[in-house]
Every structure is written in C-alpha cells, then in structure tokens.
Amino acid sequence: MQIVVATISHTPYAQIICDTIAESSKVRGTGIARRTPEYVISKMEAGNAVIALEGDVFAGFCYIEAWGHEKFIANSGLIVHPDFRGKGLAKKIKEEIFTLSRKRYPDAKIFGITTGLAVMKINSDLGYKPVTFSELTTDESFWKGCQTCKNFDVLTRTEQKMCLCTGMLYDPSKESKSTEKNTVKPPVFNRLKQIKEKLFLKKNK
Ligand SMILES: CC(C)(COP(=O)(O)OP(=O)(O)OC[C@H]1O[C@@H](n2cnc3c(N)ncnc32)[C@H](O)[C@@H]1OP(=O)(O)O)[C@@H](O)C(=O)NCCC(=O)NCCS
C-alpha cells in the first residue's frame, strides 16, 4: 500500500473519491459532507491531500482545509474504500495528513468533527481532545461545508452549538503540557451516540 501526498498526477482518482464519499454518506447517522471532483482536485493541486493506492487501485483519501486565517486546520473528508476497511489504513492516512498539517501549518490548531468511533480513536491517539463546538473555528465557510451532510438540520436547530458529530481539537501550544493519554471507551461512545440520536434525529426520517 502506497500512502503519499497527492499531486496533480492523482486527479483521475477525484471521481471515485467523491463517489465513495457519497455512497458512505447515505448511512443515517454518519456525518460526512459530500465533495465535488473539482474541489478534490484543487486540494491535490495545492499539495493539501493524502491518497492511498494499492497498485493503481484507489484505497483511501483525506485532505487539509485552513480556516480563520490559517489559525485552524481541519483534516477532512477521510474516506477508506470499503474493500480496504478494518486493516488500519484510516489510521495510517490520518497520521500522514497530521504530519503534513504540522509541517505546513506548525502554529495552527488542528480539529475535526466526527460521528465515527474509528475516527475518534485515531484522533485521540494523535493527541486530539474532545471539545465543544465553541472551541472550534467560527469561520462560517467551515460550517457551510456541513450543508451537504444528512444531519445538517440538527446543526441548524441547535444554532450551531451541537450536532451528532463530536468536535476534537489538537492544540500545539498545549502539546507538551499534557502527558496523560486519553483512550476512547467504545461503550461510553456508543451510549453517547444513542442519546444524541434519540435527542436530535426526528422519528419520521
Ligand atoms: C471510518 C473509516 C475511515 C475507518 O477506516 P478503516 O481503515 O477501516 O479504520 P482503521 O482500520 O484504521 O481503524 C482505526 C481504529 O478504529 C477502529 N474501527 C474501525 N472501524 C470501526 C467501526 N466501524 N466501528 C468502531 N471502530 C472501528 C479500529 O478497530 C481501529 O481501532 P484500534 O486502533 O483500537 O485498533 C472508514 O470506515 C470509512 O471510510 N467510513 C466512511 C466514511 C467516514 O465515516 N469517514 C469519517 C468522516 S469523519
């Protein structure tokens, strides 16, 4: 498996990346925003994306977005093709995009929002901490990206204070201060997810 910083040579994979994201986003409760091939290509051209390939077969992808005058960085659009899941690939892609983010934006806070236990576990291992949405970027264009998520109505109803996703933040200025390792406990996560779904998802959906 090859996991590399994507370049212009990877643009032919933009369509399958978007198709795989769109297919995965159909699952109710999964917070994942859709992207266009043009947007994905712009990330590849800027050197702000990581792609995983098995030979020439698409396996996974993730990209960087900068918000609030580059004070905040998001590692977004993580996707692993169903044929390659459960083998540790998402973890490797996230490690790669995290390293790239730290190199390109050393002073930025790195954050993500996710409904997935897998992503929470990976982020936690990288040093992210769960935070309220108020600690994330206030840049409206970031939150507009949620419009294509199935759960966007929840974010609107709560005036952007909470949603099914959990916010997680890596703050480089606090890096050396915290030594304890927080592990995500699956039963706690699943209970919290159930409570959120019960509270926020309308029954007729
Ligand atoms: C979420 C996703 C990226 C995980 O990819 P993956 O390559 O299967 O993940 P990994 O094998 O690297 O697993 C990382 C960790 O999460 C756990 N994990 C993986 N899938 C999981 C699942 N469905 N439920 C709970 N835990 C899971 C793994 O056991 C592993 O934990 P460990 O480090 O304690 O062993 C993939 O399922 C996917 O593309 N889903 C659809 C898109 C999506 O939800 N993207 C995230 C948007 S924020």
PDBQT file of the ligand as one rigid body, heavy atoms in Angstrom, charges set to zero:
ROOT
HETATM    1  C1  LIG A 301     -14.222   5.450   9.237  1.00  0.00    +0.000 C 
HETATM    2  C2  LIG A 301     -13.234   4.798   8.267  1.00  0.00    +0.000 C 
HETATM    3  C3  LIG A 301     -12.394   5.897   7.648  1.00  0.00    +0.000 C 
HETATM    4  C4  LIG A 301     -12.347   3.807   9.039  1.00  0.00    +0.000 C 
HETATM    5  O1  LIG A 301     -11.384   3.257   8.133  1.00  0.00    +0.000 OA
HETATM    6  P1  LIG A 301     -10.555   1.930   8.492  1.00  0.00    +0.000 P 
HETATM    7  O2  LIG A 301      -9.371   1.864   7.590  1.00  0.00    +0.000 OA
HETATM    8  O3  LIG A 301     -11.458   0.766   8.474  1.00  0.00    +0.000 OA
HETATM    9  O4  LIG A 301     -10.089   2.231  10.000  1.00  0.00    +0.000 OA
HETATM   10  P2  LIG A 301      -8.839   1.559  10.755  1.00  0.00    +0.000 P 
HETATM   11  O5  LIG A 301      -8.749   0.126  10.321  1.00  0.00    +0.000 OA
HETATM   12  O6  LIG A 301      -7.621   2.403  10.577  1.00  0.00    +0.000 OA
HETATM   13  O7  LIG A 301      -9.309   1.598  12.263  1.00  0.00    +0.000 OA
HETATM   14  C5  LIG A 301      -8.878   2.566  13.208  1.00  0.00    +0.000 C 
HETATM   15  C6  LIG A 301      -9.459   2.217  14.562  1.00  0.00    +0.000 C 
HETATM   16  O8  LIG A 301     -10.881   2.322  14.540  1.00  0.00    +0.000 OA
HETATM   17  C7  LIG A 301     -11.497   1.073  14.806  1.00  0.00    +0.000 C 
HETATM   18  N1  LIG A 301     -12.630   0.932  13.878  1.00  0.00    +0.000 N 
HETATM   19  C8  LIG A 301     -12.592   0.839  12.524  1.00  0.00    +0.000 A 
HETATM   20  N2  LIG A 301     -13.843   0.799  12.022  1.00  0.00    +0.000 NA
HETATM   21  C9  LIG A 301     -14.679   0.876  13.086  1.00  0.00    +0.000 A 
HETATM   22  C10 LIG A 301     -16.093   0.875  13.212  1.00  0.00    +0.000 A 
HETATM   23  N3  LIG A 301     -16.905   0.816  12.159  1.00  0.00    +0.000 N 
HETATM   24  N4  LIG A 301     -16.615   0.940  14.470  1.00  0.00    +0.000 NA
HETATM   25  C11 LIG A 301     -15.805   1.020  15.546  1.00  0.00    +0.000 A 
HETATM   26  N5  LIG A 301     -14.460   1.032  15.489  1.00  0.00    +0.000 NA
HETATM   27  C12 LIG A 301     -13.904   0.956  14.280  1.00  0.00    +0.000 A 
HETATM   28  C13 LIG A 301     -10.419   0.035  14.567  1.00  0.00    +0.000 C 
HETATM   29  O9  LIG A 301     -10.621  -1.115  15.320  1.00  0.00    +0.000 OA
HETATM   30  C14 LIG A 301      -9.177   0.791  14.993  1.00  0.00    +0.000 C 
HETATM   31  O10 LIG A 301      -9.111   0.840  16.413  1.00  0.00    +0.000 OA
HETATM   32  P3  LIG A 301      -7.789   0.360  17.201  1.00  0.00    +0.000 P 
HETATM   33  O11 LIG A 301      -6.727   1.365  16.851  1.00  0.00    +0.000 OA
HETATM   34  O12 LIG A 301      -8.225   0.412  18.629  1.00  0.00    +0.000 OA
HETATM   35  O13 LIG A 301      -7.478  -0.995  16.670  1.00  0.00    +0.000 OA
HETATM   36  C15 LIG A 301     -13.984   4.032   7.151  1.00  0.00    +0.000 C 
HETATM   37  O14 LIG A 301     -14.868   3.094   7.733  1.00  0.00    +0.000 OA
HETATM   38  C16 LIG A 301     -14.779   4.937   6.219  1.00  0.00    +0.000 C 
HETATM   39  O15 LIG A 301     -14.244   5.411   5.209  1.00  0.00    +0.000 OA
HETATM   40  N6  LIG A 301     -16.078   5.181   6.548  1.00  0.00    +0.000 N 
HETATM   41  C17 LIG A 301     -16.951   6.060   5.776  1.00  0.00    +0.000 C 
HETATM   42  C18 LIG A 301     -16.511   7.488   5.789  1.00  0.00    +0.000 C 
HETATM   43  C19 LIG A 301     -16.421   8.102   7.174  1.00  0.00    +0.000 C 
HETATM   44  O16 LIG A 301     -17.202   7.803   8.059  1.00  0.00    +0.000 OA
HETATM   45  N7  LIG A 301     -15.418   8.993   7.308  1.00  0.00    +0.000 N 
HETATM   46  C20 LIG A 301     -15.162   9.696   8.523  1.00  0.00    +0.000 C 
HETATM   47  C21 LIG A 301     -15.799  11.034   8.476  1.00  0.00    +0.000 C 
HETATM   48  S1  LIG A 301     -15.359  11.966   9.900  1.00  0.00    +0.000 SA
ENDROOT
TORSDOF 0
